[in-house]
Amino acid sequence: MIKVAITGSAGSGKTLVCNRFKRLGLDVIFLDALAREAVAPGSVALQKIVGHFGERVLSPSGTLNRKVLRQIMINDAQDRKIIERFIHPRITELMNQQVSEVEKRGETLILVEVPLLFEKKIEKQFQVVILVVADQDVKVKRLIDRDNISHRDALGLLNVQMTDDQKRDRADFVITNNGSRDEVFQSVDRIFQRFQAKETKKD
């Protein structure tokens, strides 16, 4: 089975691309959704996070306060690594479970949204990499609107990730998403046609 990673910086539009592929009939695993599952109430990862950072990371309902966690990750690189160490093994486990389920159904292609593909140096786990890019000011505005955060925090989120230029040469396909959905969909559809023709060489 061919595993395809869809990656890109925060605010680049990975979800838009993934949803288009899904509408075209492909199986897509969203790691952001798995990340939420990994820190669900009662999970080992959440217990470790609370044990290390205290109850300030919890909302009144007992779920993880993602806003507080985001601030911790932006402000302290060491704390960010600790959080990732608590969460990422479980995310990987959940991802592998879903990949196995798709493979058991006899599917030959699966797409996985992997935000930190290059940062975590796991690109070799995938046969094809699709990179979604956007201009910095576009990504910042999207993050401000989506997460209701400040301009400073939006920049902080982007600064802990590799730049688009650092990722371009390591991707098989690059999709630019600066605002036109039709252009993004056309790019996705062209890649989909390549998949259908089993042509996965560098574009």
LINJOZI-V671820 format. One record per residue. N is the residue number from 1. RES is the residue in three letters. OMEGA is omega as a letter, one per 20 degrees, with the letter a starting at -180 (* if undefined). Layout:
n:N res:RES omega:OMEGA
n:N res:RES omega:OMEGA
//
This chain:
n:1 res:MET omega:r
n:2 res:ILE omega:r
n:3 res:LYS omega:a
n:4 res:VAL omega:r
n:5 res:ALA omega:r
n:6 res:ILE omega:a
n:7 res:THR omega:a
n:8 res:GLY omega:a
n:9 res:SER omega:r
n:10 res:ALA omega:r
n:11 res:GLY omega:a
n:12 res:SER omega:r
n:13 res:GLY omega:r
n:14 res:LYS omega:a
n:15 res:THR omega:r
n:16 res:LEU omega:r
n:17 res:VAL omega:a
n:18 res:CYS omega:a
n:19 res:ASN omega:r
n:20 res:ARG omega:r
n:21 res:PHE omega:r
n:22 res:LYS omega:r
n:23 res:ARG omega:r
n:24 res:LEU omega:r
n:25 res:GLY omega:a
n:26 res:LEU omega:r
n:27 res:ASP omega:a
n:28 res:VAL omega:r
n:29 res:ILE omega:a
n:30 res:PHE omega:a
n:31 res:LEU omega:r
n:32 res:ASP omega:r
n:33 res:ALA omega:r
n:34 res:LEU omega:r
n:35 res:ALA omega:r
n:36 res:ARG omega:r
n:37 res:GLU omega:a
n:38 res:ALA omega:a
n:39 res:VAL omega:r
n:40 res:ALA omega:r
n:41 res:PRO omega:a
n:42 res:GLY omega:a
n:43 res:SER omega:r
n:44 res:VAL omega:a
n:45 res:ALA omega:r
n:46 res:LEU omega:r
n:47 res:GLN omega:r
n:48 res:LYS omega:a
n:49 res:ILE omega:r
n:50 res:VAL omega:r
n:51 res:GLY omega:a
n:52 res:HIS omega:a
n:53 res:PHE omega:r
n:54 res:GLY omega:a
n:55 res:GLU omega:r
n:56 res:ARG omega:r
n:57 res:VAL omega:r
n:58 res:LEU omega:r
n:59 res:SER omega:r
n:60 res:PRO omega:a
n:61 res:SER omega:r
n:62 res:GLY omega:r
n:63 res:THR omega:r
n:64 res:LEU omega:r
n:65 res:ASN omega:a
n:66 res:ARG omega:r
n:67 res:LYS omega:r
n:68 res:VAL omega:a
n:69 res:LEU omega:r
n:70 res:ARG omega:r
n:71 res:GLN omega:r
n:72 res:ILE omega:a
n:73 res:MET omega:r
n:74 res:ILE omega:a
n:75 res:ASN omega:a
n:76 res:ASP omega:a
n:77 res:ALA omega:a
n:78 res:GLN omega:r
n:79 res:ASP omega:r
n:80 res:ARG omega:r
n:81 res:LYS omega:r
n:82 res:ILE omega:r
n:83 res:ILE omega:r
n:84 res:GLU omega:r
n:85 res:ARG omega:r
n:86 res:PHE omega:a
n:87 res:ILE omega:a
n:88 res:HIS omega:r
n:89 res:PRO omega:r
n:90 res:ARG omega:r
n:91 res:ILE omega:r
n:92 res:THR omega:r
n:93 res:GLU omega:r
n:94 res:LEU omega:r
n:95 res:MET omega:a
n:96 res:ASN omega:r
n:97 res:GLN omega:a
n:98 res:GLN omega:r
n:99 res:VAL omega:r
n:100 res:SER omega:r
n:101 res:GLU omega:r
n:102 res:VAL omega:a
n:103 res:GLU omega:r
n:104 res:LYS omega:r
n:105 res:ARG omega:r
n:106 res:GLY omega:r
n:107 res:GLU omega:a
n:108 res:THR omega:a
n:109 res:LEU omega:r
n:110 res:ILE omega:r
n:111 res:LEU omega:a
n:112 res:VAL omega:r
n:113 res:GLU omega:a
n:114 res:VAL omega:a
n:115 res:PRO omega:a
n:116 res:LEU omega:a
n:117 res:LEU omega:a
n:118 res:PHE omega:r
n:119 res:GLU omega:a
n:120 res:LYS omega:r
n:121 res:LYS omega:r
n:122 res:ILE omega:a
n:123 res:GLU omega:a
n:124 res:LYS omega:r
n:125 res:GLN omega:a
n:126 res:PHE omega:r
n:127 res:GLN omega:a
n:128 res:VAL omega:r
n:129 res:VAL omega:r
n:130 res:ILE omega:a
n:131 res:LEU omega:r
n:132 res:VAL omega:a
n:133 res:VAL omega:r
n:134 res:ALA omega:r
n:135 res:ASP omega:a
n:136 res:GLN omega:a
n:137 res:ASP omega:r
n:138 res:VAL omega:r
n:139 res:LYS omega:r
n:140 res:VAL omega:a
n:141 res:LYS omega:r
n:142 res:ARG omega:a
n:143 res:LEU omega:r
n:144 res:ILE omega:a
n:145 res:ASP omega:a
n:146 res:ARG omega:a
n:147 res:ASP omega:a
n:148 res:ASN omega:a
n:149 res:ILE omega:a
n:150 res:SER omega:r
n:151 res:HIS omega:r
n:152 res:ARG omega:a
n:153 res:ASP omega:r
n:154 res:ALA omega:r
n:155 res:LEU omega:r
n:156 res:GLY omega:r
n:157 res:LEU omega:a
n:158 res:LEU omega:a
n:159 res:ASN omega:r
n:160 res:VAL omega:r
n:161 res:GLN omega:r
n:162 res:MET omega:r
n:163 res:THR omega:r
n:164 res:ASP omega:a
n:165 res:ASP omega:r
n:166 res:GLN omega:a
n:167 res:LYS omega:a
n:168 res:ARG omega:a
n:169 res:ASP omega:a
n:170 res:ARG omega:a
n:171 res:ALA omega:r
n:172 res:ASP omega:r
n:173 res:PHE omega:r
n:174 res:VAL omega:r
n:175 res:ILE omega:r
n:176 res:THR omega:a
n:177 res:ASN omega:r
n:178 res:ASN omega:r
n:179 res:GLY omega:a
n:180 res:SER omega:a
n:181 res:ARG omega:a
n:182 res:ASP omega:r
n:183 res:GLU omega:r
n:184 res:VAL omega:a
n:185 res:PHE omega:r
n:186 res:GLN omega:r
n:187 res:SER omega:r
n:188 res:VAL omega:a
n:189 res:ASP omega:r
n:190 res:ARG omega:r
n:191 res:ILE omega:r
n:192 res:PHE omega:r
n:193 res:GLN omega:r
n:194 res:ARG omega:r
n:195 res:PHE omega:a
n:196 res:GLN omega:a
n:197 res:ALA omega:a
n:198 res:LYS omega:r
n:199 res:GLU omega:a
n:200 res:THR omega:r
n:201 res:LYS omega:a
n:202 res:LYS omega:a
n:203 res:ASP omega:*
//
